[in-house]
Amino acid sequence: MDVTHAETVDEVREVVVSVLGIEDRAAALDASTPLLDNLPELDSMAVLELVAAIEERFDFTVDDGDVSAELFETLGSLAAFVADRRP
């Protein structure tokens, strides 16, 4: 399946919005949106929930070593990770 970067960003945004319960701010999120230190809802527990939701939605396993501040730096960095790992 050939998925464009923009489609991946949209799909990852849907997961982030759903997990964090920030539907009212979904339209403001784009690839350059900082996640850590920008979204107060994204605490350590939310990171774990987000990883689990990404694994379920995109059908791959996220290794513990992949979970880092760089991964959650922006919506785009998270989408790039998903695009690289999705089957």
ABEGO torsion letter per residue (X at the ends): XBBBAAAAAAAAAAAAAAAAGAAAAAAABBAABBABGABAABBAAAAAAAAAAAAAAAGBBBBAAABBAAAAABAAAAAAAAAAABX
